[in-house]
């Protein structure tokens, strides 16, 4: 499904809501939310694919490969937060630097597996990781590079769980300056 967005912000968005966000939230299929400035003839030139290594994230990566321009680039990124336990709030847990190193090594291994699996389909692909909250990490990356698409999976949380935990995909649809593909 493809839906456009006006990119309203502030009071107008608050009072009128966002059709694109509601469609993305409720749709059982993948949704591409396009921005008015999108010019994608021939494919997207630079795509960010945030991943949590889930099935929906891999689906988003495959869709990104299908949508990238022949000479376009795909950046796969994983963002992870350091758990409170690693900072010594609870006795008996490992020191923060040990936790970070172990987690970073695990994430790098997962990233290598993704690259081995998908890079043969498109050779201009990189993997990166950051010890950052996913939403903050995504927007820092969007500010740092000129992306024209974010392709990401969605856990499809609804009701109370979505209200408590929030939605990385929904935040990205709401605030990204480029088009966003939410894969289901």
Beta strands, then each sheet from edge to edge (+ up, - down):
strand 1: 2-4
strand 2: 31-34
strand 3: 44-50
strand 4: 68-79
strand 5: 125-130
strand 6: 149-153
strand 7: 179-183
sheet 1: 1+ 2+ 7- 6- 3- 4- 5-
end
